[in-house]
Amino acid sequence: TREAVWDALKSGRAYVAFDWMADPTGFVFEGRTRCDRIPMGTEVRAHPMRLHVESPVEGKIRLIRDGKLEFESATHMLSAMVVRPGVYRVEVWLNIAGEERPWILSNPIYLRDR
């Protein structure tokens, strides 16, 4: 619904994808603990958690912390344990005609040192 879309945008639970490259349906970026799933846009107190990324198309998945590359994987999935506070976001890059191009750019998950 229109309301659900606005709510997702206001809450930061959104990403940008250049769908002319590939269909992004199925993209996932979330934090995971034993009990919770933490969606994009969420701000939580920093504690050990797994940041999980799934891409519907194999590409170069880059987990960025505070603007710097933290982890990278050239496959469909990246799962990384993080413990440090920071602003974590994801980029997925595809090789198009021999050139690496950004395909998906996520909103962040905020791990705050409170």
Buried (B, 14 or more C-beta within 10 A) or exposed (E): EEEEEEEBEEEBBBBEBBEEBBEBEEBBBBBBEEEEEBBBBBEBEBEEBBBBBBBBBBBBBBBBBEEEEBBBBEEBEBEBEBEEBBBBBBBBBBEEEEEEEBBBBBBBBBBEEE
